[in-house]
Amino acid sequence: MKNDKPNNDNHIDSIRHTTHVTDQGIRFAEFELAGDEQDIPLPEKRPGHKEQEIVIPNAPAKNSLIVKPQQPLDMNWGEDFRYVTKEQQFVQKARELAWHVEDEAPFVAFKSYWPTYDQMASDQFRWYFYWREEVRSGRYPDTDLSYLFVYFYELIHGVGWSDPLQGYALMEQAWTAYRKRYAKLDTYLREWLYDFMIVHGLDMPIRETYQRFPRVLSAELKEKEWKRRFSLQPVELTWELLLDLLDYDVEKSRFYQEKGRKDLEGYAPKVIALVDSYWAKMKGQRLIDRFQPRPRQVKRHLFRSAVYDHGLYGRTVVLTVVSLSEHAPLRSYITGLVRLTENKLRELRGFKGRLRGAEAVEPEVEEIITRYLKKEIQEQMEAERKQSLPEVQIDTGKLRRLQRESDQVRDMLLTEEAGQLEVEAENSRPAAEIVTDAGAPSGYGGHAATNRRTGASSKGHSSPKSAAKNPEVFQAVMDFDAIIYEEMPVPETDRNEAKEQEAIFETEKEEKAIAASEDEGTALAAPESKEPSVPAAGKSSKGAVVWNTDGLDEEWQELGERLKLIHLEVLHALKSGPNRTQLQRIAEQAGSMPALLLDEINEAAMDTVGDLLIDGESIADDYIDMLETLKSE
């Protein structure tokens, strides 16, 4: 019931006063202010003024407002009025359907932001439970991303496995099978697998490695990856990961932007690994040991962005984390190493200007970095020089054609030479012989012609030089002469010529036999050479070079085993100082070059000792004492 009263009792026109009366006789006053009543004093109550009472017919008595207490209701508020969350409903239904299987069904698309069973239609429901059984059997048919999320939610809540290791394996296998199609899975499954390991106390290695950290990777997984990489031997850092540890933006450097990008990205991570290996061998402490930060505790939310009942494992968990990437001393030292690397590369590349901030690096470490970069840049420049040379390609087709044409020309020359020799022999004969041949009986005409050919052949092959030019012609003539000599008597002059040709033929056979025996390595007599004999590789002119490493450390013994005899001879030649002449002689004996032999020695030293053994063309001063037992016997 509402009763509107006029504004006779106040003097403010902008105020509307309304009185409300309920059925129980309770009155309420409502004032509507127009907004212009600020700083307006309230009117005083006039004396003798009485408020008009409104009488409501059939109104109950005032004592009817008192309510007598009722008897308490018999109910369990905790059970009858318990609030069940959407996540709890999902877990309850997932456990009911844990081993439910459907017959083969057609694929039906399913897309939902928070997928659960309640959002599936009947045909989607049948496809999911058919597909889930296929996945559990090791087959992975194509499906939608929402079905995958429902499957992962089940595994998170313990549905479908009896052992945590089995559950972890099922999650990882399904992720591996579908991650190429759905890259979005990487964002969630990295974190969910890590949470699964935490809540079940599993110590599983994280098989995924990162060339660069994903944008949404949690801080705990980043620190775990940092610790894994710094614990490897040698340290494995990529350029993208190294950038997160630097206190300056190296990519804005003028050297990096103009000509040093490839050098810095390639050599800076290797320098970090080199320094870590150096400290491990010299001091017994790696970088992660020298700059070990204090562990701290962080709170991590479990199974973030998943349909997850936090009543199962809790909403959060407290982890102890070692923050390597945020440890100031480690960051400062690595920044100094990268600055020093850039300065050395600038120097080797002829780039002006140097960076400040590399003073924290120890002098011995700076020397190692300098040697390493100098060697690498020299090898790179040599490789670039060789690549710039024109490539020689042999056309085998043209080569065969040239060989065939050469053989044809040779055969033609041999034929012409044989004919020319016969003509010269005919022209050089005395006239009496020609008359005798003309007057000879017909039965001896062939013999006279044969003698002329034999004489011409004998004159043409009277020297080893002529015989070597045409061996086939010479052999044919000798065979033919042998037949003629067997048939009829030979004059004394012809017999002498035949003996001479026979001697020449025997001489050629002996020369061929000597050449064949030399190729086979037999001990036939050969002309003595006046050149001095050259000692074999690995032996000096006095004897073999031997390095006794029994009293040295294990890495030096390993180095001694890896070096070949020719390497030991190089070291022996350099013990007393640079000796380019001796070094060149040793390289020629081995069929190599001095630079290659020195690089092979330094490479073996880097793999075993962890430092360069030869600096330039002399042995490093720090290691000259290690070669005292290197002697020539």
C-alpha positions as CSV (number, residue, x, y, z in Angstrom):
1,M,0.0,0.0,0.0
2,K,1.4,3.4,-0.9
3,N,0.3,6.8,0.3
4,D,1.7,9.9,-1.4
5,K,1.7,13.0,0.7
6,P,2.1,16.5,-0.7
7,N,5.1,18.6,0.1
8,N,3.3,20.8,2.6
9,D,5.6,19.8,5.5
10,N,8.8,20.9,3.8
11,H,10.0,23.9,2.0
12,I,12.2,22.2,-0.6
13,D,10.5,21.9,-3.9
14,S,13.0,19.4,-5.3
15,I,12.3,16.7,-2.6
16,R,9.5,14.2,-3.1
17,H,8.3,12.5,0.1
18,T,6.4,9.2,-0.2
19,T,5.2,7.0,2.7
20,H,4.7,3.3,2.3
21,V,2.6,1.2,4.7
22,T,2.8,-2.6,4.7
23,D,0.0,-5.1,5.5
24,Q,1.4,-5.4,9.0
25,G,1.1,-1.7,9.5
26,I,4.7,-0.8,9.2
27,R,5.3,2.5,7.6
28,F,8.3,3.5,5.4
29,A,9.2,6.9,4.2
30,E,10.9,7.5,0.8
31,F,12.6,10.7,-0.1
32,E,13.5,11.4,-3.7
33,L,16.2,14.0,-4.0
34,A,16.6,15.9,-7.3
35,G,20.3,16.6,-6.8
36,D,20.1,20.4,-6.0
37,E,19.7,19.9,-2.2
38,Q,23.4,20.2,-1.4
39,D,24.2,22.5,1.6
40,I,20.5,23.0,2.2
41,P,19.6,22.9,5.9
42,L,16.8,20.6,7.1
43,P,13.6,22.5,8.1
44,E,12.8,22.6,11.7
45,K,9.8,20.8,13.1
46,R,7.0,23.2,13.8
47,P,5.6,23.1,17.3
48,G,2.2,21.6,17.7
49,H,2.4,19.8,14.5
50,K,1.2,16.2,14.7
51,E,1.9,13.6,12.1
52,Q,-1.2,12.3,10.5
53,E,-1.7,8.6,11.1
54,I,-3.1,6.5,8.4
55,V,-5.6,4.0,9.5
56,I,-5.7,0.8,7.5
57,P,-9.0,-1.2,7.8
58,N,-8.8,-4.8,8.8
59,A,-5.1,-4.4,9.8
60,P,-3.9,-7.1,12.2
61,A,-3.0,-6.2,15.7
62,K,0.6,-5.2,16.4
63,N,1.2,-8.2,18.6
64,S,0.7,-10.4,15.5
65,L,4.3,-9.5,14.4
66,I,5.8,-11.7,17.0
67,V,6.5,-15.1,15.5
68,K,6.8,-18.1,17.7
69,P,9.9,-20.4,17.2
70,Q,9.3,-23.6,15.2
71,Q,10.7,-27.0,15.8
72,P,14.3,-27.5,14.1
73,L,14.2,-29.4,10.8
74,D,15.8,-32.9,10.7
75,M,18.2,-32.7,7.7
76,N,22.0,-33.1,7.0
77,W,23.1,-29.8,5.5
78,G,26.6,-31.1,4.6
79,E,25.1,-33.9,2.4
80,D,21.7,-32.7,1.3
81,F,22.9,-29.3,0.3
82,R,26.6,-30.2,-0.8
83,Y,27.7,-28.2,-3.8
84,V,29.3,-30.4,-6.6
85,T,31.6,-28.5,-9.0
86,K,31.8,-29.2,-12.7
87,E,35.2,-30.8,-12.3
88,Q,33.9,-33.2,-9.6
89,Q,31.0,-34.1,-11.8
90,F,33.4,-34.9,-14.6
91,V,35.6,-37.1,-12.4
92,Q,32.6,-39.0,-11.1
93,K,31.3,-39.7,-14.6
94,A,34.8,-40.6,-15.9
95,R,35.3,-43.2,-13.3
96,E,31.9,-44.7,-14.2
97,L,32.9,-44.8,-17.8
98,A,36.5,-45.9,-17.3
99,W,36.2,-49.1,-19.2
100,H,33.3,-48.3,-21.4
101,V,33.8,-49.3,-25.1
102,E,31.7,-48.5,-28.2
103,D,31.6,-50.4,-31.5
104,E,33.2,-48.8,-34.5
105,A,31.5,-45.5,-35.2
106,P,32.0,-42.7,-37.8
107,F,33.9,-39.7,-36.9
108,V,31.9,-36.7,-35.7
109,A,33.5,-33.3,-35.2
110,F,33.6,-31.9,-31.7
111,K,34.8,-28.5,-30.6
112,S,34.4,-27.1,-27.2
113,Y,36.4,-24.6,-25.0
114,W,36.0,-26.8,-21.8
115,P,35.1,-30.2,-23.3
116,T,33.4,-32.7,-21.0
117,Y,31.0,-35.6,-21.5
118,D,28.0,-33.4,-20.9
119,Q,28.7,-31.4,-24.0
120,M,28.9,-34.4,-26.3
121,A,26.0,-35.5,-28.4
122,S,25.1,-39.1,-28.7
123,D,27.0,-39.7,-32.0
124,Q,30.0,-37.8,-30.5
125,F,29.8,-39.9,-27.4
126,R,29.9,-43.1,-29.4
127,W,32.9,-41.9,-31.5
128,Y,34.9,-40.9,-28.4
129,F,34.7,-44.2,-26.7
130,Y,35.5,-46.1,-29.9
131,W,38.5,-43.8,-30.5
132,R,39.7,-44.0,-26.9
133,E,39.9,-47.8,-27.2
134,E,41.9,-47.4,-30.4
135,V,44.4,-45.1,-28.6
136,R,44.7,-47.4,-25.7
137,S,45.6,-50.2,-28.2
138,G,48.4,-48.1,-29.7
139,R,46.5,-46.9,-32.8
140,Y,46.0,-43.2,-33.3
141,P,43.2,-42.3,-35.8
142,D,42.6,-38.7,-36.7
143,T,40.3,-36.9,-34.3
144,D,39.5,-33.4,-33.0
145,L,41.4,-31.6,-30.4
146,S,38.5,-31.5,-27.9
147,Y,38.4,-35.3,-27.8
148,L,42.1,-35.3,-27.0
149,F,41.6,-32.9,-24.1
150,V,38.9,-35.1,-22.6
151,Y,41.3,-38.1,-22.8
152,F,44.1,-36.1,-21.1
153,Y,41.6,-35.0,-18.4
154,E,40.9,-38.7,-17.7
155,L,44.5,-39.6,-17.4
156,I,45.2,-36.6,-15.0
157,H,42.5,-38.0,-12.7
158,G,43.8,-41.6,-12.7
159,V,41.2,-43.0,-15.2
160,G,42.6,-45.6,-17.6
161,W,45.8,-46.7,-15.8
162,S,46.8,-48.6,-12.6
163,D,50.4,-47.4,-12.2
164,P,51.6,-43.8,-12.4
165,L,54.4,-44.8,-14.8
166,Q,51.7,-46.2,-17.1
167,G,49.7,-43.1,-16.9
168,Y,52.7,-40.9,-17.7
169,A,53.6,-43.1,-20.7
170,L,50.0,-42.9,-22.1
171,M,50.0,-39.1,-21.9
172,E,53.4,-38.9,-23.6
173,Q,52.5,-41.3,-26.3
174,A,49.3,-39.6,-27.2
175,W,51.1,-36.2,-27.2
176,T,53.8,-37.5,-29.5
177,A,51.2,-39.0,-31.9
178,Y,49.2,-35.8,-32.3
179,R,51.5,-32.9,-31.6
180,K,52.5,-32.4,-35.3
181,R,48.9,-31.9,-36.2
182,Y,47.9,-29.9,-33.1
183,A,50.9,-27.7,-32.1
184,K,48.7,-26.2,-29.4
185,L,49.2,-29.4,-27.4
186,D,52.8,-28.5,-26.7
187,T,51.7,-25.5,-24.6
188,Y,49.7,-27.7,-22.2
189,L,51.3,-31.1,-22.2
190,R,54.8,-29.8,-21.2
191,E,53.3,-28.4,-18.0
192,W,50.8,-31.2,-17.3
193,L,53.4,-33.9,-17.7
194,Y,55.7,-32.0,-15.3
195,D,52.8,-31.7,-12.8
196,F,52.0,-35.4,-13.2
197,M,55.6,-36.2,-12.2
198,I,55.4,-33.9,-9.2
199,V,52.1,-35.3,-7.7
200,H,53.2,-38.9,-8.2
201,G,56.8,-38.5,-7.2
202,L,58.2,-39.6,-10.5
203,D,61.8,-38.9,-11.6
204,M,61.4,-39.0,-15.3
205,P,63.8,-37.3,-17.7
206,I,62.3,-34.6,-19.8
207,R,63.0,-35.9,-23.3
208,E,62.1,-32.6,-25.0
209,T,65.0,-30.2,-25.6
210,Y,64.7,-26.6,-26.6
211,Q,66.7,-24.6,-29.1
212,R,64.9,-21.6,-27.7
213,F,62.4,-21.4,-24.8
214,P,58.7,-21.2,-25.8
215,R,57.0,-18.0,-24.9
216,V,54.6,-19.7,-22.4
217,L,57.0,-22.0,-20.7
218,S,56.9,-21.9,-16.9
219,A,59.9,-20.6,-14.9
220,E,60.3,-24.0,-13.2
221,L,60.7,-25.8,-16.5
222,K,63.1,-23.2,-17.7
223,E,65.4,-23.6,-14.7
224,K,65.2,-27.4,-15.0
225,E,66.4,-27.0,-18.6
226,W,69.2,-24.6,-17.6
227,K,70.4,-27.1,-15.0
228,R,70.4,-30.0,-17.5
229,R,72.4,-28.1,-20.1
230,F,75.0,-26.8,-17.6
231,S,75.4,-30.3,-16.3
232,L,76.2,-31.8,-19.7
233,Q,79.8,-32.5,-20.7
234,P,80.6,-30.4,-22.6
235,V,78.1,-27.6,-21.8
236,E,75.5,-27.4,-24.6
237,L,74.1,-23.9,-25.1
238,T,72.4,-22.5,-28.2
239,W,72.7,-18.9,-29.2
240,E,69.0,-18.3,-28.4
241,L,69.4,-19.8,-24.9
242,L,72.6,-17.9,-24.3
243,L,70.9,-14.5,-25.0
244,D,68.7,-15.0,-21.9
245,L,71.8,-15.1,-19.7
246,L,73.4,-11.9,-20.9
247,D,73.2,-8.5,-19.2
248,Y,73.3,-6.6,-22.6
249,D,71.7,-7.0,-25.9
250,V,74.4,-8.3,-28.1
251,E,72.2,-8.3,-31.2
252,K,72.3,-4.5,-31.2
253,S,76.1,-4.5,-31.4
254,R,77.4,-2.9,-34.6
255,F,79.8,-5.8,-35.2
256,Y,76.9,-8.3,-34.9
257,Q,74.7,-6.3,-37.3
258,E,77.4,-5.6,-39.9
259,K,79.7,-8.6,-40.3
260,G,80.0,-10.7,-37.1
261,R,76.6,-12.3,-36.7
262,K,77.7,-15.7,-38.0
263,D,80.9,-15.7,-36.0
264,L,79.2,-14.7,-32.7
265,E,76.3,-17.2,-33.0
266,G,78.8,-20.0,-33.8
267,Y,81.7,-19.4,-31.5
268,A,80.1,-17.8,-28.3
269,P,78.4,-21.0,-27.2
270,K,81.6,-23.0,-27.9
271,V,83.7,-20.6,-25.8
272,I,81.3,-21.1,-22.9
273,A,81.8,-24.9,-23.2
274,L,85.6,-24.4,-23.6
275,V,85.9,-22.3,-20.4
276,D,83.7,-24.8,-18.5
277,S,85.9,-27.7,-19.5
278,Y,89.0,-25.7,-18.6
279,W,87.8,-25.0,-15.0
280,A,86.7,-28.6,-14.6
281,K,90.2,-29.9,-15.5
282,M,92.3,-27.3,-13.8
283,K,90.3,-26.5,-10.7
284,G,87.9,-29.4,-10.4
285,Q,85.0,-27.1,-10.5
286,R,82.6,-26.4,-13.4
287,L,80.7,-23.2,-13.9
288,I,77.6,-24.6,-12.3
289,D,79.8,-25.4,-9.2
290,R,81.6,-22.1,-9.1
291,F,78.4,-20.0,-9.3
292,Q,76.0,-22.2,-7.4
293,P,72.9,-20.1,-6.4
294,R,70.9,-20.7,-3.3
295,P,67.8,-22.8,-3.7
296,R,64.5,-21.0,-3.1
297,Q,60.9,-22.2,-2.7
298,V,58.2,-21.3,-5.2
299,K,54.5,-22.1,-5.3
300,R,53.2,-23.8,-8.5
301,H,49.6,-24.2,-9.6
302,L,48.8,-27.8,-10.6
303,F,47.3,-28.7,-14.0
304,R,46.7,-25.1,-15.0
305,S,44.0,-24.6,-17.7
306,A,42.7,-28.2,-17.4
307,V,39.4,-29.6,-16.1
308,Y,41.0,-30.6,-12.8
309,D,39.4,-31.4,-9.4
310,H,41.9,-29.8,-7.0
311,G,40.4,-32.0,-4.2
312,L,42.4,-34.9,-5.7
313,Y,46.1,-33.6,-5.5
314,G,45.6,-30.0,-4.2
315,R,45.4,-26.7,-5.9
316,T,49.1,-25.8,-5.5
317,V,52.4,-27.4,-4.6
318,V,55.6,-25.9,-3.1
319,L,58.8,-26.6,-5.1
320,T,62.5,-26.0,-4.4
321,V,64.1,-24.4,-7.4
322,V,67.7,-23.4,-8.2
323,S,67.5,-20.2,-10.3
324,L,70.6,-20.3,-12.5
325,S,69.3,-17.8,-15.0
326,E,68.7,-15.2,-12.3
327,H,71.9,-15.7,-10.4
328,A,73.8,-12.4,-10.8
329,P,77.4,-13.7,-10.5
330,L,76.8,-16.3,-13.2
331,R,75.2,-13.9,-15.5
332,S,78.0,-11.4,-15.0
333,Y,80.7,-13.9,-15.8
334,I,79.0,-15.3,-18.9
335,T,78.4,-11.7,-20.1
336,G,82.1,-11.0,-19.7
337,L,83.0,-14.1,-21.7
338,V,80.7,-13.1,-24.5
339,R,82.1,-9.6,-24.6
340,L,85.7,-10.9,-24.6
341,T,84.7,-13.3,-27.5
342,E,83.3,-10.4,-29.5
343,N,86.5,-8.3,-28.9
344,K,88.7,-11.1,-30.1
345,L,86.5,-11.7,-33.2
346,R,86.7,-8.0,-33.9
347,E,90.4,-8.1,-33.7
348,L,90.8,-11.2,-36.0
349,R,88.3,-9.8,-38.5
350,G,89.9,-6.3,-38.6
351,F,86.9,-4.5,-37.1
352,K,87.5,-1.3,-35.3
353,G,86.4,-0.7,-31.7
354,R,86.4,-2.8,-28.5
355,L,83.7,-3.5,-25.9
356,R,84.2,-2.8,-22.2
357,G,83.2,-5.2,-19.4
358,A,85.5,-8.1,-20.2
359,E,87.9,-7.3,-17.3
360,A,86.3,-10.0,-15.0
361,V,87.7,-12.8,-17.2
362,E,91.0,-14.3,-15.8
363,P,94.2,-13.8,-17.9
364,E,94.7,-17.6,-18.4
365,V,91.1,-17.9,-19.6
366,E,91.6,-15.0,-22.0
367,E,94.7,-16.7,-23.4
368,I,92.9,-20.0,-24.1
369,I,90.0,-18.1,-25.8
370,T,92.5,-16.2,-27.9
371,R,94.3,-19.4,-29.1
372,Y,91.1,-21.2,-29.8
373,L,89.5,-18.3,-31.8
374,K,92.7,-17.7,-33.7
375,K,93.0,-21.3,-34.8
376,E,89.3,-21.5,-35.8
377,I,89.3,-18.3,-37.8
378,Q,92.5,-19.3,-39.6
379,E,91.1,-22.6,-40.6
380,Q,87.9,-21.0,-41.7
381,M,89.7,-18.5,-43.8
382,E,91.8,-21.3,-45.4
383,A,88.6,-23.3,-46.1
384,E,87.1,-20.2,-47.7
385,R,90.2,-19.7,-49.9
386,K,90.1,-23.2,-51.1
387,Q,86.4,-22.9,-51.9
388,S,87.0,-19.8,-53.9
389,L,89.4,-21.7,-56.2
390,P,87.8,-22.8,-59.5
391,E,86.6,-26.4,-59.4
392,V,88.3,-28.8,-61.8
393,Q,85.9,-31.2,-63.5
394,I,87.1,-33.9,-65.9
395,D,84.8,-34.7,-68.8
396,T,85.3,-38.5,-69.1
397,G,83.6,-38.5,-72.5
398,K,86.0,-36.1,-74.0
399,L,88.9,-37.9,-72.3
400,R,88.0,-41.2,-74.0
401,R,87.6,-39.4,-77.3
402,L,91.0,-37.8,-77.0
403,Q,92.6,-41.1,-76.1
404,R,91.0,-42.8,-79.1
405,E,92.2,-40.1,-81.4
406,S,95.6,-40.3,-79.9
407,D,95.8,-44.1,-80.5
408,Q,94.7,-43.6,-84.1
409,V,97.4,-41.0,-84.7
410,R,100.0,-43.2,-83.1
411,D,99.1,-46.2,-85.3
412,M,99.3,-44.0,-88.4
413,L,102.7,-42.7,-87.4
414,L,104.0,-46.2,-86.8
415,T,102.8,-47.4,-90.2
416,E,104.3,-44.4,-92.0
417,E,107.6,-44.9,-90.2
418,A,107.8,-48.5,-91.1
419,G,107.1,-47.7,-94.8
420,Q,109.6,-44.8,-94.8
421,L,112.3,-47.1,-93.4
422,E,111.8,-49.6,-96.2
423,V,112.0,-46.9,-98.8
424,E,115.2,-45.6,-97.3
425,A,116.7,-49.1,-97.2
426,E,115.9,-49.6,-100.9
427,N,117.4,-46.3,-101.9
428,S,120.6,-46.9,-99.9
429,R,121.3,-50.3,-101.5
430,P,124.3,-50.5,-103.9
431,A,123.5,-50.9,-107.6
432,A,125.3,-54.3,-107.7
433,E,122.9,-55.8,-105.1
434,I,120.0,-54.5,-107.2
435,V,121.4,-56.2,-110.3
436,T,122.0,-59.4,-108.4
437,D,118.4,-59.4,-107.2
438,A,117.2,-58.8,-110.7
439,G,119.3,-61.7,-112.1
440,A,118.5,-64.1,-109.3
441,P,116.4,-67.2,-110.1
442,S,112.7,-67.0,-109.7
443,G,112.8,-69.3,-106.8
444,Y,115.0,-66.9,-104.8
445,G,113.0,-63.8,-105.6
446,G,111.0,-64.0,-102.5
447,H,114.1,-64.5,-100.4
448,A,115.8,-61.4,-101.8
449,A,112.7,-59.4,-101.1
450,T,112.6,-60.8,-97.6
451,N,116.2,-60.0,-97.1
452,R,115.6,-56.4,-98.1
453,R,112.7,-56.2,-95.7
454,T,114.8,-57.8,-93.1
455,G,117.6,-55.4,-93.7
456,A,115.3,-52.4,-93.6
457,S,113.7,-53.7,-90.4
458,S,117.1,-54.3,-88.9
459,K,118.3,-50.8,-89.7
460,G,115.0,-49.4,-88.5
461,H,115.3,-51.2,-85.2
462,S,119.0,-51.2,-84.7
463,S,118.7,-49.0,-81.6
464,P,116.6,-49.5,-78.5
465,K,114.8,-46.2,-79.2
466,S,113.5,-47.5,-82.5
467,A,112.5,-50.8,-81.0
468,A,110.6,-49.1,-78.3
469,K,108.6,-47.1,-80.8
470,N,107.3,-50.0,-82.8
471,P,107.4,-53.3,-80.8
472,E,104.6,-54.9,-82.8
473,V,106.4,-54.4,-86.1
474,F,109.7,-55.5,-84.7
475,Q,108.2,-58.7,-83.3
476,A,106.4,-59.5,-86.6
477,V,109.7,-59.0,-88.5
478,M,111.6,-61.3,-86.1
479,D,109.0,-64.0,-86.4
480,F,109.0,-63.9,-90.2
481,D,112.8,-63.9,-90.3
482,A,112.9,-67.0,-88.0
483,I,110.7,-68.9,-90.5
484,I,112.9,-67.9,-93.5
485,Y,116.1,-68.9,-91.6
486,E,114.6,-72.3,-90.9
487,E,113.8,-73.0,-94.5
488,M,117.1,-72.1,-96.2
489,P,120.7,-71.3,-95.3
490,V,121.5,-67.8,-94.2
491,P,124.6,-66.0,-95.4
492,E,127.2,-64.9,-92.8
493,T,126.3,-61.3,-93.0
494,D,122.6,-62.0,-92.5
495,R,123.4,-64.3,-89.6
496,N,125.3,-61.5,-87.9
497,E,122.4,-59.1,-88.3
498,A,120.0,-61.7,-87.0
499,K,122.2,-62.2,-84.0
500,E,122.2,-58.4,-83.4
501,Q,118.4,-58.2,-83.6
502,E,118.1,-61.2,-81.3
503,A,120.4,-59.5,-78.8
504,I,118.2,-56.3,-78.9
505,F,115.1,-58.4,-78.4
506,E,116.6,-60.2,-75.4
507,T,117.7,-56.8,-73.9
508,E,114.1,-55.5,-74.2
509,K,112.8,-58.7,-72.5
510,E,115.2,-58.1,-69.6
511,E,114.2,-54.5,-69.2
512,K,110.5,-55.5,-69.1
513,A,111.3,-58.2,-66.5
514,I,113.2,-55.7,-64.3
515,A,110.3,-53.2,-64.5
516,A,107.8,-55.9,-63.5
517,S,109.9,-57.1,-60.6
518,E,110.2,-53.6,-59.3
519,D,106.4,-53.2,-59.3
520,E,105.9,-56.4,-57.5
521,G,108.5,-55.5,-54.8
522,T,110.9,-58.3,-55.7
523,A,114.6,-57.9,-54.9
524,L,115.9,-57.7,-58.5
525,A,119.1,-55.8,-59.1
526,A,118.5,-52.1,-59.9
527,P,120.8,-49.2,-60.7
528,E,122.1,-47.6,-57.6
529,S,120.8,-44.1,-56.9
530,K,123.1,-41.4,-55.8
531,E,120.3,-39.6,-53.9
532,P,120.3,-40.0,-50.1
533,S,117.8,-42.4,-48.6
534,V,114.8,-40.9,-46.8
535,P,113.8,-42.3,-43.4
536,A,110.3,-43.7,-43.0
537,A,107.5,-41.6,-41.4
538,G,107.6,-41.7,-37.6
539,K,111.4,-42.3,-37.6
540,S,114.1,-39.7,-37.5
541,S,117.4,-40.0,-39.3
542,K,118.8,-41.5,-36.1
543,G,116.0,-43.9,-35.2
544,A,112.4,-44.2,-33.9
545,V,110.8,-41.4,-31.8
546,V,109.3,-42.7,-28.5
547,W,107.3,-40.8,-25.9
548,N,107.2,-42.4,-22.4
549,T,104.0,-41.1,-20.7
550,D,104.0,-43.5,-17.7
551,G,104.6,-40.7,-15.2
552,L,102.1,-38.3,-16.7
553,D,98.4,-37.7,-16.0
554,E,95.7,-39.8,-17.5
555,E,94.8,-37.3,-20.2
556,W,98.4,-37.0,-21.3
557,Q,98.7,-40.8,-21.6
558,E,95.5,-40.8,-23.7
559,L,97.1,-38.1,-25.9
560,G,100.2,-40.2,-26.3
561,E,98.1,-43.1,-27.5
562,R,96.2,-41.0,-30.0
563,L,99.2,-39.5,-31.6
564,K,100.8,-41.3,-34.5
565,L,104.5,-41.8,-35.1
566,I,104.6,-38.9,-37.6
567,H,103.1,-36.6,-35.0
568,L,105.7,-37.6,-32.4
569,E,108.4,-36.8,-34.9
570,V,106.9,-33.3,-35.4
571,L,106.9,-32.7,-31.7
572,H,110.5,-34.0,-31.4
573,A,111.5,-31.5,-34.1
574,L,109.8,-28.6,-32.4
575,K,111.2,-29.3,-28.9
576,S,114.1,-27.1,-29.4
577,G,112.1,-24.3,-31.1
578,P,110.5,-23.6,-34.4
579,N,112.1,-25.5,-37.2
580,R,110.3,-25.0,-40.5
581,T,112.8,-26.8,-42.6
582,Q,112.6,-30.0,-40.5
583,L,108.9,-29.6,-40.3
584,Q,108.6,-29.4,-44.1
585,R,110.8,-32.4,-44.6
586,I,108.6,-34.5,-42.2
587,A,105.5,-33.4,-43.9
588,E,106.9,-34.4,-47.3
589,Q,107.8,-37.8,-46.0
590,A,104.2,-38.3,-44.8
591,G,102.7,-36.9,-48.0
592,S,101.0,-34.1,-46.1
593,M,101.5,-30.5,-45.3
594,P,102.9,-28.9,-42.1
595,A,99.8,-27.0,-41.2
596,L,97.6,-30.2,-41.4
597,L,100.0,-32.1,-39.1
598,L,100.0,-29.3,-36.6
599,D,96.2,-29.1,-36.7
600,E,95.9,-32.9,-36.1
601,I,98.1,-32.6,-33.0
602,N,96.1,-29.7,-31.6
603,E,92.8,-31.4,-32.3
604,A,93.9,-34.5,-30.4
605,A,95.2,-32.2,-27.6
606,M,91.9,-30.3,-27.3
607,D,90.0,-33.6,-27.1
608,T,92.2,-35.0,-24.3
609,V,94.1,-32.3,-22.5
610,G,91.6,-29.5,-23.2
611,D,94.1,-27.0,-24.6
612,L,96.2,-26.3,-27.7
613,L,99.6,-28.0,-27.6
614,I,101.2,-26.1,-30.4
615,D,101.1,-22.3,-30.7
616,G,102.0,-21.2,-34.2
617,E,104.9,-23.4,-35.1
618,S,106.3,-23.9,-31.6
619,I,105.2,-25.9,-28.6
620,A,103.3,-23.9,-26.0
621,D,105.6,-22.9,-23.0
622,D,103.1,-24.3,-20.5
623,Y,103.5,-27.9,-21.9
624,I,107.1,-28.1,-22.9
625,D,108.0,-29.9,-19.7
626,M,105.5,-32.6,-20.6
627,L,107.6,-33.6,-23.6
628,E,110.9,-34.2,-21.7
629,T,110.4,-38.0,-22.2
630,L,109.9,-37.6,-25.9
631,K,113.2,-38.9,-27.3
632,S,114.7,-40.4,-30.5
633,E,116.2,-43.8,-30.0
